[in-house]
């Protein structure tokens, strides 16, 4: 009599190209990209940097993408400061829940690289 092996829950992980959450299909090797277009962009990037001094795992952002990333990080910091201020001022649970939901949403958006 064999004992069934419990399926281990795998933690969600980010797309190697865009940073969005990759859905887990539960079987086989884990996907690295959230969709085919991200897989294609990653391939194009790898072939572009091949033969250069740029590492293949480097993330190259345009000036506008880098600026957008900084803006998203600033939004997260401001939302965290709003939560801290609300706690210091004795905000009720409903207000805090709303602020925390906003903070989580902004943090998820800030994880994106592109």
C-alpha positions in Angstrom: 0.0 0.0 0.0 1.5 3.3 -1.0 0.9 6.6 0.7 -0.2 9.4 -1.6 2.2 12.2 -1.8 0.5 15.5 -1.1 0.8 18.0 -3.9 3.0 20.9 -2.6 1.5 24.3 -3.2 3.9 26.4 -5.1 4.2 30.1 -4.3 3.2 32.5 -7.1 6.1 34.1 -8.9 6.7 37.0 -11.2 7.1 36.9 -15.0 10.8 37.1 -15.9 10.0 39.8 -18.4 7.3 42.1 -17.1 7.0 41.2 -13.5 3.3 40.3 -13.5 2.2 37.2 -11.6 2.6 34.0 -13.6 -0.4 31.6 -13.3 0.5 28.2 -12.0 -0.8 25.3 -14.1 0.0 22.9 -11.3 1.8 20.3 -13.4 5.2 20.1 -15.0 7.9 22.7 -15.1 7.0 26.2 -13.9 6.3 28.8 -16.5 8.8 31.7 -16.6 6.6 34.1 -18.5 3.0 35.2 -18.0 2.2 35.1 -21.7 3.7 34.3 -25.1 4.5 38.0 -25.9 6.7 38.3 -22.8 8.5 35.1 -23.8 9.1 36.6 -27.2 10.4 39.9 -25.9 12.8 38.1 -23.6 14.1 36.0 -26.5 14.6 39.2 -28.6 16.4 40.8 -25.7 18.7 37.8 -25.2 19.6 37.7 -28.9 20.2 41.4 -29.0 22.7 41.4 -26.2 24.5 38.2 -27.3 28.1 39.1 -28.2 28.1 42.3 -26.2 29.4 43.1 -22.8 25.8 43.4 -21.5 24.9 40.4 -19.3 22.1 38.3 -20.8 20.1 38.7 -17.6 20.4 42.5 -17.5 17.3 44.5 -17.5 17.5 47.4 -20.0 14.9 50.1 -19.5 14.4 53.1 -21.7 14.5 56.5 -20.0 10.6 56.6 -20.0 10.4 53.1 -18.5 12.9 54.0 -15.8 11.0 57.2 -15.0 7.7 55.3 -14.8 9.3 52.8 -12.4 10.5 55.6 -10.2 7.0 57.2 -10.3 5.4 53.9 -9.2 7.9 53.5 -6.3 7.1 57.0 -5.2 3.3 56.2 -5.3 4.0 53.2 -3.0 6.0 55.3 -0.6 3.2 58.0 -0.4 0.6 55.3 0.1 2.6 53.8 3.0 3.0 57.2 4.5 -0.8 57.7 4.3 -1.3 54.4 6.2 1.2 55.5 8.9 -0.5 58.9 9.2 -3.9 57.3 9.5 -2.7 55.0 12.2 -1.1 57.9 14.1 -4.4 59.8 13.9 -6.5 56.9 15.1 -8.3 56.1 11.8 -11.1 53.5 12.1 -10.8 50.0 10.6 -12.7 50.8 7.4 -10.5 53.7 6.5 -7.3 51.7 7.3 -8.6 48.8 5.2 -9.2 51.2 2.2 -5.7 52.7 2.5 -4.1 49.3 2.9 -6.0 47.9 -0.2 -4.7 50.9 -2.1 -1.2 50.4 -0.9 -1.2 46.7 -1.9 -2.6 47.6 -5.3 0.1 50.2 -5.9 2.8 47.8 -4.7 1.6 45.1 -7.1 1.7 47.6 -10.0 5.2 48.8 -8.9 6.5 45.3 -9.3 6.2 45.5 -13.0 9.4 46.4 -14.8 7.8 47.2 -18.1 
